[in-house]
Structures are given as structure tokens and as C-alpha cells.
Amino acid sequence: MRQLSILLVSFTFTFFSCQENPKDTAEYAQLERILAVHDVVMPEMGTISGLIGQLEPLFTADSTLVQYGSAVEDLKMANGAMMQWMMDFSEDFTTDEILGKTMIDKEKQNLLDRYEESANRLKLQMLGAIEQGQDLAKD
């Protein structure tokens, strides 16, 4: 019986020591790149809201300021795109995957590729809308 217990403990130790750390995978490294892009643009949500608040009343007061209306629309679209991206992302990846507590299935590689591309597009969309809005807010 003692030998069986020792064998069982040895097997358990060997099994768990050979398991790969989820944070040491290529999938997790890609997830971290995606989240880094998100972390750059997420704080800009406040900037977007502020610019909408500044520009929308000006366009409402004078509808001939077409560029203001266009900028407000671009800001709202960027805001909506960010909200949708975050909802989709949280549906496709679990909290444990995001935190590196569990492995990301290799089958999710296409999702990771898609999210990395969409995060970079979203960043360009948001920063472009902000730049356009800030230029108009200076006038």
C-alpha cells in the first residue's frame, strides 16, 4: 500500500510539473498584444465623449457646420465600435483565459488573429476621429 501511495504521489507531481503555464504560450503573448492596444485606446473613451459634448451643440445650433456633424458622427461611430469590440471580445474569451489562468485553445487562433487586426483598426479609427474632433474644437 505504501508503494502505491508513493507511486501515486510521484505520478501526480510529474503530471502537474509537466503542465505548461498558460502565460508562456504564443496564444497568450498575442492576447497580451491585443490587450495592450485596447489599453491604449480605452482611456480615450472619455476624450471621445467630451468632444461629442463640445461639437454636437455647435452643429445643432448651426447645421451649416457640416464638418462638425461629420466629426460628431465619426466620434459616435468610434465609440460604438469600441463598445461592440469589447462585448464581442468578452464573449469569445473567458476571464480565466484573459488573466492567463487557463490555456487558450489552439482552435481560437483565428479569433486571436481577427481580434489583433480589429484592435489595430479600432485604434486608428478612434485616434483619427479624436484628431478630427480636436482640430475642430480648437476653432
N, C-alpha and C positions, 0 to 999 in steps of 0.2 A: 504494500500500500504506500509506503514511504517513497519507493522508487517511482510510482505512478504520480504522486504529488510533485516530486522533483521534475519529472518529465513534463507534466502539465504546466508548471511554473516556467520552465525553460522554453516550452513552446510558446506560451503567452508572451513572454519577454521578447523572444525572437520575432514573433508576429508584429507586435506593436513597435519595436525598434526599427523594423524594415519599412514601415509605412511612411510614405512621402508626406512632407509638410506641405499643406495646400499653398502656403505663401512662397514656396520655392519652385513654382511651376511657371511655364511660359504663359499659360492662360491667366494666372493671377497678375503677372507682370503687365500683360496687356490690359487687364481690368484696371490696374493702378494708373496706367497712361490715360485711359478713358476718364477715370475719376479726376485726374489732375486737370484735364480740360474742363470738366464740369466745375471743379473748384475755382477755376479762373473766372468763369462767366457767371456763376451763381450769385456772387455779390453784386453783379451788375443789374440784377433784377430791380433793386432799389433805384438805380440810376434811370432805368427804363421807365419805371412808374413816375419818377419825378419829372422826367422830360415830357411824358404824356400829359401830366398835370400842368405843365408850363405851356405847352404848344397847343393843346386841344382848345382851350378857351380863346386863344388868339384866332384860330381857324374858324371857330364857331362865330366869333364876333365879325369876322371879315372873310367870307368864303372865297374871295378872290385870291387869298394867300394859299394857292393850290399846293405849293411846296410844303406848307405846314401840314395840310391834310394828308399829303403823301407820307411825310415823315411820321406823323402820328400813326398812320396805318402800318407802316413798316415796324414801328416800335411795338404796336399791339401784336403784330404777327410774330415778331421775335419772342415776345413774352409768352404767347400761346404755344409756340414751338418748343420753348424751354419746358413749359409745364407738361406738355404732352410727352416730351422726351423722358422726363423724369418718371412719369407714370408708367410708360412702356418699360423703361429700364427696371423699375421696381417689380414689375410683373414677370419679367424674364429672368431675374437673378434674385436669389434668396438673400436675406440679411447675412446668413452664415457664409455664403459664397463671397459676398462683398467684403466681409470682415476677415476673410481668409481662414475661417474655422472649418470649412468643408471644401472638398475638391470641386472644381468647376469641371463638369463633364466635357470630355473632348468633343462631344456632339454639339456643344454650344460654341464651337469655334466660329461658325458662320455668323452667329449672333454677335460675338465679340468683334469680328471684323466689321459688321454692319454698324455697330454702336460706335466704334472708333471713328469710322468715316463720318457718321452722322453728328458726332460730338464736335468734330472739327468744322463741319459745315455750319452747325449751330453757332459755334464761336464766331465764325466770320459774319454770319447773319446778324447776331446780336451786336457785335462791335461795330459793324457797318451802320446799323440803324442808330446806335448811340452817337457815332461820329456825325452822322447827318443831322440828328436832332440837336446835338450840342452846337453845331455850326449855326443852325437857325436860331437857337436860344440866345446866341451872342448878339444877334442883330437888334 
